[in-house]
Amino acid sequence: EGINEAGAMSSWIAAATAYSNHGISMIPFYIYYSMFGFQRIGDLAWAAGDMQARGFLIGGTAGRTTLAGEGLQHQDGHSHLQAATIPNCVSYDPAFAYELAVIVQDGMRRMFQEQENIFYYITVMNENYPQPALPDGVEEGIINGMYLLQKGGRRKKRVQLLGSGTILREVIAAGDLLEKDFGVSADVWSVTSFNELARDGQNVERWNMLHPDQQQRVCYLQSAMADCKGPVVAATDYVRTYPNQIRQYIKSTYKVLGTDGYGRSDMRSQLRRFFEVNRYYIAVAALTTLVEDGELDSSIVSDAIRKYRIDPEKPNPMTV
């Protein structure tokens, strides 16, 4: 189709509905700049859901800070919110190749073995970084939306750090900074889908409301974090509304960082500093939540701001 998003999406829909229109099951993959998917052809994506399409949409160069040099038109910070509006679109933002493999395998099972009328939206990045091996026993968590990637130390003061996509690596680094510089242990969670966590929470919440006389259910997020202590900080390469979807299901103090605002053309490190989602801002956000919980003095946050050379008077990325 060339550079023709509407034509390419129409071709994908034709293949994704061939199982019903022609009795031929196909497994279409449509790979594109994530900013030019739902942003450009949102009505066709909605039509794909209405037509019960099955297949994979792959949003490449995803996130506001991984596509370093192409500025506001190409940098996607909100496609997952658009995907969330389509009821039968299942969306994920994996950070590692093993997560992607588990998600695609489960998608194949659901669509072509179980014959579910769903389609997948998966974001991938163009940033090169080391790919670890699949840890034991995390497949269920990957599919459900989150799993514990890294257990923190045994310090008295503790935080829970949530990250997805490429920003997960900044979250991991922030956990190391907190331990080394401030004696705060951090458990690091890989969140493969805030959308799926939110949908599960909403589903459980609805069931509980309609079944008041039965034992109340617990959503996956609350079950996974049941034994965790400390406030929670989430950071992604998307606008804050994306991780904010799960706020009501987190019982602890919850702070989110995101890339609200227009994109920029610069190096990744500069973009993450500009949007305030790098390891230093994540560490400061975590310390702030401990202050809010009465676990630390506010002077510690001031020390961190100075130590990490953060300019407290820099403009809000939303305003420039």
C-alpha positions as CSV (number, residue, x, y, z in Angstrom):
1,E,0.0,0.0,0.0
2,G,3.0,2.3,0.3
3,I,2.6,5.3,2.7
4,N,-1.2,4.9,2.8
5,E,-2.4,4.2,6.3
6,A,-6.1,3.9,5.3
7,G,-5.3,1.5,2.5
8,A,-3.0,-0.6,4.6
9,M,-5.5,-0.9,7.4
10,S,-8.2,-1.9,4.9
11,S,-6.0,-4.6,3.6
12,W,-5.4,-5.8,7.1
13,I,-9.1,-5.8,7.9
14,A,-9.7,-7.9,4.7
15,A,-7.2,-10.5,5.9
16,A,-8.4,-10.3,9.5
17,T,-12.0,-11.0,8.6
18,A,-11.2,-13.7,6.0
19,Y,-12.1,-16.4,8.5
20,S,-15.7,-15.4,8.3
21,N,-16.0,-13.9,4.8
22,H,-14.1,-16.6,3.0
23,G,-13.7,-19.5,5.4
24,I,-9.9,-19.0,5.4
25,S,-8.2,-18.2,8.7
26,M,-5.3,-15.8,8.2
27,I,-2.9,-14.3,10.7
28,P,-2.3,-10.7,9.5
29,F,0.3,-8.5,11.1
30,Y,0.3,-4.8,10.2
31,I,3.4,-2.9,11.4
32,Y,3.5,0.9,11.3
33,Y,4.6,4.0,13.1
34,S,2.4,3.9,16.2
35,M,1.5,7.6,15.9
36,F,0.0,6.9,12.5
37,G,-2.3,4.1,13.6
38,F,-5.3,5.0,15.7
39,Q,-4.4,8.7,15.3
40,R,-4.9,8.5,11.6
41,I,-7.4,5.6,11.0
42,G,-9.2,5.4,14.3
43,D,-12.5,4.9,12.6
44,L,-11.2,1.9,10.6
45,A,-9.8,0.4,13.9
46,W,-13.3,0.8,15.4
47,A,-14.7,-0.8,12.3
48,A,-12.3,-3.7,12.7
49,G,-13.7,-4.3,16.1
50,D,-17.2,-4.1,14.8
51,M,-16.4,-6.6,12.1
52,Q,-14.8,-9.0,14.7
53,A,-11.4,-8.9,13.1
54,R,-8.6,-11.2,14.3
55,G,-5.0,-10.3,13.9
56,F,-2.1,-8.2,15.2
57,L,-1.5,-4.5,14.9
58,I,2.1,-3.6,15.8
59,G,2.8,0.0,16.6
60,G,6.5,0.5,15.9
61,T,8.7,3.4,17.2
62,A,6.2,3.6,20.1
63,G,6.4,6.0,23.0
64,R,7.2,9.7,23.2
65,T,11.0,9.4,23.7
66,T,12.3,6.4,21.7
67,L,12.1,8.0,18.3
68,A,14.8,10.6,18.9
69,G,14.8,12.8,15.9
70,E,11.4,13.2,14.5
71,G,9.6,15.6,16.9
72,L,6.0,16.1,17.7
73,Q,4.4,14.6,14.6
74,H,5.9,11.1,14.9
75,Q,6.2,10.6,18.7
76,D,3.3,8.7,20.1
77,G,2.3,9.1,23.7
78,H,-1.4,8.2,23.7
79,S,-2.1,5.3,21.3
80,H,-2.9,2.9,24.1
81,L,-5.6,5.2,25.4
82,Q,-7.1,5.1,21.9
83,A,-6.8,1.3,21.8
84,A,-8.6,1.1,25.2
85,T,-11.8,2.6,23.7
86,I,-12.3,-0.5,21.4
87,P,-13.8,-3.2,23.6
88,N,-12.3,-6.2,21.7
89,C,-8.9,-4.7,21.2
90,V,-6.3,-6.3,23.5
91,S,-3.3,-4.0,23.9
92,Y,0.2,-4.5,25.4
93,D,3.4,-2.4,25.8
94,P,6.1,-5.0,26.4
95,A,9.7,-4.0,27.4
96,F,11.5,-7.2,26.5
97,A,11.5,-9.7,23.6
98,Y,10.4,-12.6,25.9
99,E,7.3,-10.6,26.9
100,L,6.5,-10.0,23.2
101,A,6.9,-13.7,22.5
102,V,4.5,-14.7,25.3
103,I,1.9,-12.1,24.2
104,V,1.9,-13.2,20.6
105,Q,1.8,-16.9,21.5
106,D,-1.2,-16.2,23.7
107,G,-2.9,-14.1,21.1
108,M,-2.5,-16.9,18.6
109,R,-4.1,-19.3,21.1
110,R,-7.0,-17.0,21.8
111,M,-7.8,-15.9,18.3
112,F,-7.0,-19.1,16.3
113,Q,-7.5,-21.9,18.7
114,E,-10.2,-20.6,21.0
115,Q,-11.8,-18.6,18.2
116,E,-12.2,-15.4,20.2
117,N,-13.3,-12.4,18.2
118,I,-10.5,-10.1,19.4
119,F,-7.5,-8.4,17.9
120,Y,-4.3,-7.2,19.4
121,Y,-2.4,-3.9,19.5
122,I,1.2,-4.3,20.6
123,T,3.7,-1.5,20.8
124,V,7.4,-2.0,20.1
125,M,10.3,0.4,20.2
126,N,13.3,1.2,18.0
127,E,15.7,1.4,20.9
128,N,18.5,-1.3,21.1
129,Y,19.2,-2.7,24.6
130,P,20.1,-6.1,26.1
131,Q,17.4,-8.7,26.1
132,P,17.3,-10.9,29.2
133,A,16.1,-14.5,29.2
134,L,12.5,-15.4,30.2
135,P,12.3,-15.7,34.0
136,D,10.6,-18.7,35.4
137,G,6.9,-18.5,36.0
138,V,6.1,-15.0,34.7
139,E,4.0,-16.0,31.7
140,E,0.7,-15.6,33.5
141,G,1.7,-12.1,34.8
142,I,2.8,-11.0,31.3
143,I,-0.6,-11.9,29.9
144,N,-2.6,-10.5,32.8
145,G,-0.7,-7.2,32.7
146,M,2.1,-7.1,35.2
147,Y,4.6,-9.2,37.1
148,L,7.4,-8.7,39.7
149,L,10.6,-8.3,37.7
150,Q,13.0,-7.5,40.5
151,K,12.7,-7.8,44.2
152,G,14.3,-5.0,46.2
153,G,16.5,-5.3,49.3
154,R,15.5,-5.5,52.9
155,R,15.6,-1.9,53.9
156,K,12.9,-0.6,56.3
157,K,11.8,2.0,53.8
158,R,10.3,0.5,50.7
159,V,8.6,1.6,47.4
160,Q,6.9,-0.2,44.5
161,L,8.1,1.0,41.1
162,L,5.9,0.2,38.0
163,G,7.3,0.6,34.5
164,S,6.4,-0.4,30.9
165,G,8.0,-0.4,27.5
166,T,11.3,1.3,27.2
167,I,10.9,3.3,30.4
168,L,11.0,0.1,32.4
169,R,14.8,0.3,32.1
170,E,14.7,3.8,33.7
171,V,12.6,2.4,36.5
172,I,15.1,-0.3,37.1
173,A,17.9,2.3,37.2
174,A,15.8,4.4,39.6
175,G,15.5,1.5,42.0
176,D,19.3,1.1,42.0
177,L,19.7,4.9,42.8
178,L,17.2,4.7,45.7
179,E,19.0,1.8,47.2
180,K,22.5,3.2,46.8
181,D,21.9,6.9,47.5
182,F,19.0,6.9,50.0
183,G,18.8,3.4,51.6
184,V,15.3,2.8,50.1
185,S,14.5,-0.6,48.7
186,A,12.5,-0.8,45.5
187,D,10.5,-3.7,44.1
188,V,10.3,-3.3,40.3
189,W,7.3,-4.4,38.3
190,S,7.0,-4.8,34.6
191,V,3.6,-3.7,33.5
192,T,2.8,-5.1,30.1
193,S,-0.6,-3.6,30.0
194,F,-2.2,-0.9,32.1
195,N,-5.3,-1.3,29.8
196,E,-5.7,-5.0,30.7
197,L,-5.2,-4.3,34.4
198,A,-7.9,-1.6,34.3
199,R,-10.3,-3.8,32.4
200,D,-9.9,-6.6,34.9
201,G,-10.4,-4.2,37.8
202,Q,-13.5,-2.8,36.2
203,N,-14.9,-6.3,35.6
204,V,-14.3,-7.4,39.1
205,E,-15.7,-4.1,40.5
206,R,-18.9,-4.6,38.5
207,W,-19.2,-8.3,39.6
208,N,-18.8,-7.3,43.2
209,M,-21.4,-4.5,42.9
210,L,-24.0,-6.9,41.4
211,H,-23.3,-9.8,43.8
212,P,-23.3,-8.1,47.3
213,D,-24.3,-11.3,49.1
214,Q,-21.4,-13.4,47.7
215,Q,-17.7,-13.5,48.6
216,Q,-16.2,-10.4,46.9
217,R,-13.6,-11.0,44.2
218,V,-10.2,-9.4,44.0
219,C,-8.7,-8.1,40.8
220,Y,-5.4,-9.4,39.5
221,L,-3.6,-6.2,40.3
222,Q,-4.6,-6.3,44.0
223,S,-3.9,-10.0,44.2
224,A,-0.4,-9.6,42.7
225,M,0.5,-6.7,45.1
226,A,-1.3,-8.0,48.1
227,D,1.9,-8.5,50.2
228,C,3.7,-5.5,48.9
229,K,4.6,-2.6,51.2
230,G,5.2,1.1,50.5
231,P,3.9,3.7,48.1
232,V,3.6,3.1,44.4
233,V,5.2,5.0,41.5
234,A,4.4,4.3,37.8
235,A,6.4,5.7,34.9
236,T,5.7,5.1,31.2
237,D,6.5,6.7,27.8
238,Y,2.9,7.7,27.5
239,V,0.6,10.4,29.0
240,R,-0.2,10.1,32.6
241,T,-3.8,9.1,32.0
242,Y,-2.6,5.7,30.7
243,P,-1.2,4.5,34.1
244,N,-3.8,6.5,36.0
245,Q,-6.5,4.0,34.9
246,I,-5.5,1.7,37.7
247,R,-5.4,4.3,40.5
248,Q,-8.6,3.2,42.2
249,Y,-7.3,-0.4,42.5
250,I,-4.2,0.6,44.3
251,K,-4.7,1.1,48.1
252,S,-1.3,2.8,48.7
253,T,-0.1,6.3,47.8
254,Y,0.1,6.3,44.0
255,K,2.1,8.8,41.8
256,V,2.5,8.6,38.1
257,L,5.0,10.1,35.6
258,G,4.3,10.4,31.9
259,T,5.0,12.2,28.7
260,D,2.2,14.7,28.5
261,G,2.8,17.5,26.0
262,Y,4.1,17.7,22.4
263,G,7.0,15.7,21.2
264,R,10.5,17.0,20.6
265,S,13.5,16.2,18.4
266,D,16.5,15.4,20.6
267,M,18.5,12.5,22.0
268,R,16.6,10.0,24.1
269,S,18.3,11.1,27.3
270,Q,17.4,14.7,26.7
271,L,13.8,13.8,25.8
272,R,13.4,11.8,29.1
273,R,14.8,14.7,31.1
274,F,12.5,17.1,29.3
275,F,9.4,14.9,29.9
276,E,10.6,14.1,33.5
277,V,10.4,10.4,33.1
278,N,14.1,9.5,33.5
279,R,15.6,7.6,36.4
280,Y,16.3,10.7,38.4
281,Y,12.8,12.0,38.2
282,I,11.4,8.6,39.1
283,A,13.7,8.4,42.1
284,V,12.6,11.9,43.3
285,A,8.9,10.9,42.8
286,A,9.5,7.8,44.9
287,L,11.1,9.8,47.7
288,T,8.2,12.3,47.5
289,T,5.7,9.5,48.1
290,L,7.6,8.4,51.2
291,V,7.4,12.0,52.4
292,E,3.7,12.0,51.8
293,D,3.4,8.8,53.8
294,G,5.4,10.3,56.7
295,E,8.4,8.0,56.2
296,L,10.9,10.6,55.2
297,D,11.6,14.3,55.8
298,S,11.0,16.6,52.8
299,S,14.7,17.8,53.1
300,I,15.6,14.4,51.6
301,V,13.7,15.2,48.4
302,S,15.5,18.6,48.2
303,D,18.8,16.8,48.6
304,A,17.9,14.4,45.7
305,I,16.9,17.3,43.5
306,R,20.3,18.9,44.0
307,K,22.2,15.7,43.8
308,Y,20.6,14.8,40.5
309,R,20.9,18.3,39.1
310,I,17.2,18.7,38.5
311,D,16.1,22.3,37.8
312,P,12.9,22.8,39.9
313,E,12.1,25.9,37.8
314,K,12.2,24.3,34.4
315,P,8.9,24.8,32.4
316,N,6.3,22.1,32.7
317,P,6.5,20.0,29.4
318,M,2.8,20.6,29.0
319,T,3.2,24.3,28.7
320,V,5.9,24.7,26.1
